Amino acid sequence: LNHVREQFPPDDVLVKWHKGEEVDWPPSYDGMDDRGLPDLRFEVGQKVECRVGPDDITGWAKGVVKQLWYRESDWAEGSYAPYKVMLDDNKAEIFAPGDVDMVIRAQK
């Protein structure tokens, strides 16, 4: 559970959001693209594994990164998923909601 908690904003940020206050989170990174989005670990065409199930061992599916900073038309303005991935087994396209190893990692 701690590894999940580490991905959430700190308590002071959550309190400010609850009060409706503006907060600079997530923190800015030195490596930003021209839209102000952080650089990502993987590139289009790179082979990855995505977490698709709860099991640490069997809950992964292999795929290929198809798009960086994916978004759907009905998402709030400025909302993005770092990656759109086409899965190898069924050619389904999914998105990775975060650029962290617990969600997406390089293929083994």
N, CA, C and O of each residue as an XYZ file, in Angstrom:
432
protein
N       0.821     -1.196      0.000
C       0.000      0.000      0.000
C       0.864      1.259      0.000
O       0.474      2.285     -0.557
N       2.035      1.176      0.625
C       2.903      2.359      0.664
C       3.343      2.782     -0.724
O       3.453      3.978     -0.995
N       3.604      1.801     -1.634
C       4.044      2.172     -2.979
C       2.939      2.917     -3.734
O       3.238      3.751     -4.588
N       1.684      2.632     -3.436
C       0.575      3.364     -4.038
C       0.497      4.763     -3.430
O       0.328      5.745     -4.153
N       0.616      4.855     -2.132
C       0.537      6.133     -1.420
C       1.599      7.112     -1.910
O       1.364      8.320     -1.945
N       2.772      6.591     -2.289
C       3.857      7.457     -2.752
C       3.504      8.202     -4.035
O       4.111      9.229     -4.337
N       2.533      7.702     -4.792
C       2.150      8.328     -6.051
C       1.129      9.448     -5.866
O       0.870     10.211     -6.796
N       0.548      9.550     -4.670
C      -0.460     10.560     -4.390
C       0.183     11.856     -3.924
O       1.311     11.850     -3.431
N      -0.529     12.970     -4.078
C      -0.008     14.232     -3.551
C       0.105     14.167     -2.027
O      -0.608     13.396     -1.385
N       0.989     14.965     -1.454
C       1.104     15.000      0.009
C      -0.184     15.552      0.635
O      -0.986     16.200     -0.038
N      -0.363     15.287      1.914
C      -1.590     15.674      2.621
C      -1.889     17.164      2.522
O      -3.051     17.544      2.379
N      -0.856     18.027      2.597
C      -1.116     19.463      2.541
C      -1.721     19.866      1.193
O      -2.544     20.779      1.136
N      -1.324     19.201      0.119
C      -1.897     19.479     -1.201
C      -3.357     19.037     -1.241
O      -4.214     19.763     -1.744
N      -3.640     17.848     -0.711
C      -5.016     17.355     -0.689
C      -5.925     18.276      0.122
O      -7.063     18.528     -0.274
N      -5.435     18.775      1.243
C      -6.223     19.696      2.075
C      -6.527     20.972      1.300
O      -7.659     21.456      1.323
N      -5.526     21.522      0.614
C      -5.747     22.752     -0.156
C      -6.731     22.518     -1.297
O      -7.589     23.361     -1.558
N      -6.612     21.374     -1.982
C      -7.574     21.056     -3.043
C      -8.977     20.962     -2.474
O      -9.931     21.453     -3.078
N      -9.106     20.335     -1.321
C     -10.421     20.188     -0.683
C     -11.036     21.550     -0.381
O     -12.254     21.717     -0.447
N     -10.190     22.523     -0.049
C     -10.661     23.881      0.235
C     -10.878     24.694     -1.034
O     -11.335     25.836     -0.976
N     -10.545     24.097     -2.195
C     -10.700     24.807     -3.464
C      -9.547     25.732     -3.785
O      -9.672     26.590     -4.659
N      -8.427     25.580     -3.098
C      -7.274     26.443     -3.324
C      -6.414     25.914     -4.471
O      -6.382     24.711     -4.728
N      -5.721     26.817     -5.152
C      -4.783     26.451     -6.212
C      -3.505     25.905     -5.584
O      -2.999     26.453     -4.605
N      -2.991     24.825     -6.154
C      -1.755     24.224     -5.658
C      -0.911     23.803     -6.851
O      -1.434     23.240     -7.813
N       0.383     24.069     -6.797
C       1.304     23.659     -7.858
C       1.692     22.201     -7.635
O       2.701     21.898     -6.998
N       0.859     21.300     -8.180
C       1.150     19.865     -8.072
C       0.603     19.186     -9.304
O      -0.517     19.521     -9.690
N       1.282     18.266     -9.959
C       2.565     17.737     -9.529
C       3.667     18.773     -9.706
O       3.513     19.744    -10.446
N       4.774     18.552     -9.019
C       5.868     19.520     -9.111
C       6.386     19.624    -10.534
O       6.300     18.671    -11.309
N       6.923     20.781    -10.870
C       7.503     20.994    -12.193
C       8.797     20.207    -12.327
O       9.505     19.963    -11.350
N       9.083     19.821    -13.556
C      10.309     19.081    -13.851
C      11.157     19.902    -14.800
O      10.637     20.706    -15.574
N      12.472     19.696    -14.740
C      13.358     20.403    -15.653
C      13.095     20.007    -17.090
O      13.095     20.864    -17.973
N      12.869     18.714    -17.347
C      12.642     18.231    -18.700
C      11.184     18.357    -19.089
O      10.391     17.458    -18.811
N      10.815     19.459    -19.728
C       9.434     19.679    -20.148
C       9.389     19.808    -21.664
O      10.335     20.295    -22.285
N       8.277     19.365    -22.257
C       8.119     19.579    -23.690
C       7.531     20.969    -23.927
O       7.349     21.736    -22.982
N       7.234     21.295    -25.188
C       6.774     22.647    -25.496
C       5.362     22.940    -24.979
O       4.944     24.098    -24.984
N       4.622     21.929    -24.537
C       3.298     22.147    -23.930
C       3.392     22.253    -22.417
O       2.378     22.440    -21.743
N       4.606     22.135    -21.874
C       4.765     22.169    -20.429
C       4.555     20.818    -19.777
O       4.394     20.729    -18.560
N       4.556     19.758    -20.588
C       4.397     18.400    -20.055
C       5.771     17.781    -19.837
O       6.681     18.011    -20.633
N       5.937     17.001    -18.775
C       7.250     16.425    -18.498
C       7.684     15.403    -19.540
O       6.855     14.742    -20.166
N       8.981     15.288    -19.714
C       9.537     14.254    -20.584
C       9.141     12.889    -20.038
O       8.989     12.709    -18.830
N       8.977     11.941    -20.936
C       8.573     10.596    -20.557
C       9.726      9.613    -20.722
O      10.699      9.889    -21.424
N       9.602      8.458    -20.063
C      10.657      7.441    -20.103
C      10.690      6.646    -21.395
O      11.757      6.196    -21.813
N       9.537      6.463    -22.039
C       9.458      5.622    -23.227
C       9.116      6.452    -24.452
O       8.565      7.547    -24.340
N       9.451      5.919    -25.631
C       9.186      6.604    -26.891
C       8.190      5.802    -27.708
O       7.985      4.615    -27.453
N       7.568      6.450    -28.696
C       6.662      5.752    -29.606
C       7.436      4.612    -30.272
O       8.563      4.789    -30.734
N       6.802      3.443    -30.309
C       7.423      2.261    -30.907
C       8.156      1.376    -29.919
O       8.530      0.251    -30.251
N       8.364      1.869    -28.714
C       9.087      1.090    -27.714
C       8.188      0.003    -27.133
O       7.000      0.226    -26.896
N       8.770     -1.177    -26.906
C       8.037     -2.307    -26.337
C       7.983     -2.162    -24.819
O       8.998     -1.943    -24.158
N       6.765     -2.293    -24.287
C       6.528     -2.101    -22.853
C       5.621     -3.211    -22.327
O       5.078     -4.011    -23.090
N       5.473     -3.237    -21.018
C       4.493     -4.082    -20.347
C       3.612     -3.165    -19.512
O       4.114     -2.296    -18.800
N       2.289     -3.358    -19.599
C       1.333     -2.531    -18.872
C       0.622     -3.354    -17.819
O       0.299     -4.521    -18.042
N       0.382     -2.750    -16.687
C      -0.359     -3.411    -15.614
C      -1.830     -3.436    -15.996
O      -2.455     -2.387    -16.153
N      -2.386     -4.644    -16.146
C      -3.786     -4.791    -16.546
C      -4.582     -5.617    -15.544
O      -5.780     -5.833    -15.728
N      -3.929     -6.075    -14.494
C      -4.605     -6.880    -13.494
C      -3.955     -6.715    -12.141
O      -2.882     -6.122    -12.034
N      -4.601     -7.242    -11.089
C      -4.126     -7.019     -9.723
C      -2.910     -7.842     -9.314
O      -2.221     -7.473     -8.362
N      -2.628     -8.939    -10.000
C      -1.533     -9.811     -9.590
C      -0.189     -9.241    -10.035
O      -0.015     -8.878    -11.198
N       0.764     -9.165     -9.096
C       2.094     -8.617     -9.404
C       2.836     -9.411    -10.472
O       3.678     -8.855    -11.177
N       2.542    -10.692    -10.601
C       3.256    -11.544    -11.548
C       2.503    -11.670    -12.869
O       3.089    -11.463    -13.931
N       1.223    -12.006    -12.822
C       0.459    -12.282    -14.047
C      -0.365    -11.095    -14.538
O      -1.001    -11.184    -15.589
N      -0.366    -10.005    -13.812
C      -1.205     -8.862    -14.162
C      -0.597     -7.901    -15.157
O      -0.940     -6.719    -15.153
N       0.296     -8.369    -16.011
C       0.982     -7.523    -16.987
C       0.693     -8.004    -18.402
O       0.581     -9.208    -18.633
N       0.572     -7.081    -19.353
C       0.378     -7.415    -20.761
C       1.421     -6.666    -21.583
O       1.688     -5.487    -21.350
N       2.006     -7.374    -22.549
C       3.013     -6.759    -23.419
C       2.333     -5.943    -24.508
O       1.239     -6.271    -24.966
N       3.014     -4.865    -24.913
C       2.481     -4.017    -25.961
C       3.532     -3.065    -26.499
O       4.714     -3.167    -26.170
N       3.079     -2.138    -27.332
C       3.958     -1.158    -27.975
C       3.359      0.231    -27.763
O       2.156      0.429    -27.936
N       4.198      1.181    -27.390
C       3.755      2.570    -27.228
C       3.362      3.124    -28.598
O       4.162      3.116    -29.534
N       2.128      3.601    -28.702
C       1.617      4.157    -29.957
C       1.563      5.675    -29.950
O       1.646      6.301    -31.007
N       1.423      6.277    -28.771
C       1.271      7.731    -28.698
C       1.727      8.214    -27.333
O       1.512      7.551    -26.318
N       2.361      9.381    -27.324
C       2.731     10.041    -26.075
C       1.691     11.109    -25.772
O       1.138     11.724    -26.684
N       1.432     11.322    -24.510
C       0.494     12.324    -24.008
C      -0.865     12.190    -24.690
O      -1.362     13.121    -25.325
N      -1.441     11.015    -24.540
C      -2.759     10.676    -25.087
C      -3.862     11.367    -24.287
O      -3.749     11.542    -23.074
N      -4.916     11.752    -24.978
C      -6.088     12.298    -24.295
C      -7.330     11.976    -25.111
O      -7.271     11.812    -26.329
N      -8.432     11.890    -24.426
C      -9.720     11.662    -25.078
C     -10.508     12.969    -25.071
O     -10.320     13.812    -24.194
N     -11.382     13.129    -26.045
C     -12.075     14.403    -26.241
C     -12.962     14.801    -25.060
O     -13.204     15.988    -24.841
N     -13.445     13.821    -24.301
C     -14.331     14.163    -23.183
C     -13.589     14.370    -21.862
O     -14.220     14.602    -20.831
N     -12.253     14.287    -21.881
C     -11.481     14.545    -20.669
C     -11.402     16.046    -20.428
O     -11.501     16.843    -21.362
N     -11.226     16.415    -19.187
C     -11.080     17.831    -18.837
C      -9.877     18.429    -19.557
O      -8.883     17.749    -19.814
N      -9.987     19.700    -19.871
C      -8.884     20.387    -20.555
C      -7.603     20.248    -19.737
O      -7.610     20.437    -18.520
N      -6.522     19.922    -20.405
C      -5.233     19.763    -19.747
C      -5.011     18.394    -19.134
O      -3.972     18.157    -18.517
N      -5.971     17.483    -19.291
C      -5.820     16.119    -18.755
C      -5.241     15.216    -19.838
O      -5.726     15.188    -20.969
N      -4.209     14.489    -19.476
C      -3.530     13.589    -20.405
C      -3.163     12.300    -19.696
O      -3.015     12.274    -18.474
N      -3.017     11.233    -20.465
C      -2.384     10.002    -20.001
C      -1.024      9.960    -20.689
O      -0.937     10.240    -21.884
N       0.020      9.624    -19.976
C       1.347      9.652    -20.595
C       1.487      8.801    -21.857
O       2.199      9.179    -22.787
N       0.799      7.638    -21.888
C       0.992      6.727    -23.014
C      -0.306      6.106    -23.495
O      -1.195      5.795    -22.702
N      -0.403      5.930    -24.806
C      -1.401      5.058    -25.417
C      -0.608      3.847    -25.914
O       0.409      3.993    -26.592
N      -1.089      2.648    -25.566
C      -0.355      1.420    -25.853
C      -1.268      0.440    -26.578
O      -2.422      0.255    -26.190
N      -0.741     -0.198    -27.651
C      -1.467     -1.281    -28.305
C      -0.917     -2.591    -27.759
O       0.278     -2.868    -27.854
N      -1.814     -3.393    -27.185
C      -1.413     -4.664    -26.594
C      -1.126     -5.693    -27.677
O      -1.802     -5.737    -28.705
N      -0.113     -6.522    -27.434
C       0.295     -7.544    -28.398
C      -0.746     -8.645    -28.557
O      -0.995     -9.099    -29.674
N      -1.355     -9.081    -27.460
C      -2.192    -10.277    -27.509
C      -3.517    -10.088    -28.238
O      -3.952    -10.989    -28.955
N      -4.165     -8.946    -28.072
C      -5.476     -8.768    -28.703
C      -5.583     -7.474    -29.507
O      -6.659     -7.137    -30.002
N      -4.486     -6.758    -29.636
C      -4.412     -5.503    -30.394
C      -5.310     -4.399    -29.824
O      -5.537     -3.382    -30.479
N      -5.816     -4.602    -28.609
C      -6.592     -3.554    -27.958
C      -5.678     -2.376    -27.645
O      -4.488     -2.556    -27.384
N      -6.237     -1.177    -27.673
C      -5.483      0.007    -27.310
C      -5.951      0.467    -25.942
O      -7.146      0.639    -25.701
N      -4.990      0.665    -25.052
C      -5.264      1.126    -23.695
C      -4.387      2.334    -23.433
O      -3.506      2.652    -24.232
N      -4.623      3.006    -22.324
C      -3.718      4.081    -21.940
C      -3.133      3.778    -20.574
O      -3.772      3.154    -19.727
N      -1.917      4.230    -20.382
C      -1.246      4.119    -19.089
C      -1.462      5.442    -18.370
O      -1.029      6.484    -18.863
N      -2.122      5.426    -17.213
C      -2.466      6.675    -16.540
C      -1.309      7.356    -15.820
O      -1.452      8.484    -15.347
N      -0.166      6.683    -15.731
C       0.987      7.290    -15.082
C       2.279      6.736    -15.647
O       2.305      5.612    -16.150
N       3.341      7.504    -15.572
C       4.648      7.066    -16.057
C       5.476      6.564    -14.878
O       6.506      7.136    -14.522
N       4.987      5.473    -14.287
C       5.656      4.855    -13.140
C       5.709      3.346    -13.364
O       4.843      2.781    -14.032
N       6.734      2.692    -12.800
C       6.936      1.259    -13.017
C       5.757      0.408    -12.575
O       5.568     -0.683    -13.112
N       4.962      0.860    -11.623
C       3.833      0.053    -11.186
C       2.684      0.070    -12.189
O       1.717     -0.674    -12.027
N       2.774      0.916    -13.237
C       1.750      1.015    -14.274
C       2.287      0.572    -15.635
O       1.602     -0.138    -16.372
N       3.499      0.985    -15.965
C       4.105      0.679    -17.257
C       5.605      0.536    -17.051
O       6.233      1.322    -16.342
N       6.170     -0.499    -17.697
C       7.605     -0.743    -17.565
C       8.138     -1.277    -18.886
O       7.370     -1.722    -19.739
N       9.459     -1.231    -19.052
C      10.091     -1.778    -20.261
C       9.857     -3.288    -20.293
O       9.843     -3.952    -19.257
N       9.674     -3.813    -21.504
C       9.473     -5.267    -21.637
C      10.712     -6.009    -21.159
O      11.846     -5.593    -21.398
N      10.459     -7.120    -20.476
C      11.557     -7.969    -19.980
C      11.927     -8.990    -21.034
O      12.828     -9.801    -20.818
